[in-house]
Amino acid sequence: MSAPTASPVLLPAAEGALGWVDDQSRDRLAVARELADRLRGADAGDPLGVLETWNDLCIELRRVAAVGSLFANVHPDPAVREHAEQAEVEADRLGTELSQDRALFEVFSAVDPAGLDADARRLLEHTLRDFRRSGVDRDEATRARLAEIRERLTALDQELSRHTRDDVRTITFPAERYAGLPQDWLDAHPADEDGQVTATTDYPDAVPVRMFAHDAEVRAAMNLAFLTRGWPQNDAVLKEMFALRHELATLLGHADWAAYDAEVKMIGSGPAIPEFIDRIAAAAEEPMQRDLAVLLERYRRDVPGAETIPSADASYYSELVRRERYDVDSQQVRTYFDFATVRRGLLEVTGRLFGLRYDEVPDAPVWHEDVTTYDVRRADDPADAAPLGRIHLDLHPRDGKYKHAAQFDLVPGVAGRQLPEGVLVCNFARGLMEHDHVVTLFHEFGHLVHHVLGGHQHWVAFSGVATEWDFVEAPSQMLEEWAWDPEVLASFATNAAGEPIPRPLVEKMRAADDYGKGIQARVQMFYAAMSYWFHVERPDDLTARTRELQARYSPYPYVEGTHMFASFGHLGGYSSAYYTYMWSLVIAKDLFSAFDEDDLFDPVVAGRYRDTVLARGGSKDAADLVADFLGRPYTFDAYAAWLAREA
C-alpha cells in the first residue's frame, strides 16, 4: 500500500448538488474530448505517452460515470437524480464514441509493447481488446447501430432500476394480525385511527414480516406484494434489453449475449455457464432434499398433508426449524445486534484484519444526513497522515433511494493523483438487525475495502474492484466468515445489558445456517438460470419461463400472479452472469481455507491476502491473484466439502 499524495474530492452540500453534477460532468467530458483529440495525433513511437494520455482520458470518463451512477441512486432530490442519470448517459455515449474511433484504434495498434513494463503491456492488450469488442473494426453503419444500442441499453438499465426503486408497495392489516413481529418493529409501526398497520415492501418491513408474522395471510400478502414490484413496467424494459443485447452480440460475431459477455470473464465461454449451473444444482440436490424434508415435516404439523411449502411460508418455517431443531430464536439473536454497535464492530474487525483505521470526518459534505464519512488510514499512521482513501456509509432506507445493498464508486483511485472513494449503500433498520443483515453488511463492506486497498494503481483501468466480474464477489463472500466467528462476534455483539453474544448461541446459529445451504444453493441456481436463459432464449413470456425455471431449480413452487424477475435488478448489471455469485463463492471457500479458524487475525496470512489479492486491484488475472495467495490454483474441493457437510 504505497502512500498517496492526493486528497479526497470535495462533495457539494446537498442543496448544491444539482449545479455541481452538471458542472463537473460538462467540464470533465470536455477535458476527455480534448485528450482524445491529442491522442489522434499522438506519436505511436512514444508508447508510454500514448498510454498516459489514454489513462488521463479514462479518469475523466470514470469520474463522470461514477458520480452519475451514485447520485442517480441515492440523492434525495429527484431533480438531482434525473441530472445524474443524464450525466451517466453522456459519459457512456462518449465512451462508446471513443471506443469506435478508428483513428484512436490505429494509434494503439501501432504501439510497440516491447519497451513497456508488465502493467503497461496489460493495459495495452486490454485496450485493444476492448476496442475490438466495441466494433471499431466494423463498417460505419454497424458502428452507428452499436452506438445506438449501447446508449439505449444505458437508458433501459436506468429505467429498470428506477421502476424497482420507486415501486414501493404496501400491505395493511389490523394491528393484532402482526402478532409475532419483534417489539421494536411493532413500536415503529403504530396503528392508525382505524386500528390498521401498514407495512411496505422495503427490506426493514418485508424481511421481518415474512420471517416472524404468525398470520399466514399477512405473510402471503407481503410475499405477493414483494414479488410483483416493478410489474408490469419492467416486463417491456427487460424484453427490449434482452433483444438489444442479443443484437449487439451478434453484430460483433458472437452467438448470443452470454457468449459475448463471458469472453472477458473467468468462465471464458457462454455454454460453460449452464454447465456450471447444473454442476452446482447437482451437488446441491441431496443437501436441498435433506433441508426440505426437515422444513416440510415442520410445515405439515400446521398444514397436514401438504406436498410442498409455499415460498411465502419458507422464511417463517425456516425460522421455526432454527428455533425448535437448533434452539436458535432470531428474535433473541437480534437483541445482540443493535445497528450502531454492529457498525462500530464492523470497523473494528476489518481494521484489525487489514491493518487499517477509520477516522470519522464529521464535517464532510454529504448528500443526506444519514451518510457518515470516514478517512481510511493505516492503523499505525498518525492522525495527520495522508489517508489511503475515503468511504461514505449510507445505510438506511428512504424514499427514492436504491433498494438493495451495494458498493458504489465515487472516485476511482489513481496512485499519487486521486484517492479512491467508495460508498456503501444499504437499507438496514436503525435499531436491531437480523444476523443475516449483519452478514450482508460485512459482505458489502468487503467491496468497499477492495475498492480502497486496490485503488492505488498507476492505471485507472486496474483500480479497485477491477478484476473479472465473476471474481469480484469472492473477497466479500470470504469476509462474511468473520461475521460468523464466535470470538469475533463477541467482540462487538452485545445485548442491552452489555453482555456479549454467547459462543454456544453462535455455534447453534452456524449449525442452523448450515441447515439451509442446500436450499439456498438451489435458489441461487434458479436466479442464475433465469439470468442466463432469458438472454439466450429471449422468451416472449418471461413469467412463463420464470415458472419453468423455478420448477427445475428452485425448492419452492411458483406463486400465482407474481413476476419476481421484474424487480430482479441484477438482470441489469449482471445481465446473463448471475452465476458469478456462486462461482465466486467456490473461490471464496478456497481462499478462506488458507486462514486458521482458530486465529482469523493472523497478521501474516491476513497481510499476504491483503497485499497479493486486494491491493493488486485488476493488475493481474483473478486466477493468478488467487494462486499468488494460495500458492496453487483454486479448486472446487473446499466448496464441495462445505456443501456436503451436514448441519
Summary of the structure (lengths in Angstrom):
residues: 647
radius of gyration: 24.7
end to end distance: 40.3
largest distance: 79.1
contacts: 2226
relative contact order: 0.11
helix: 60%
strand: 7%
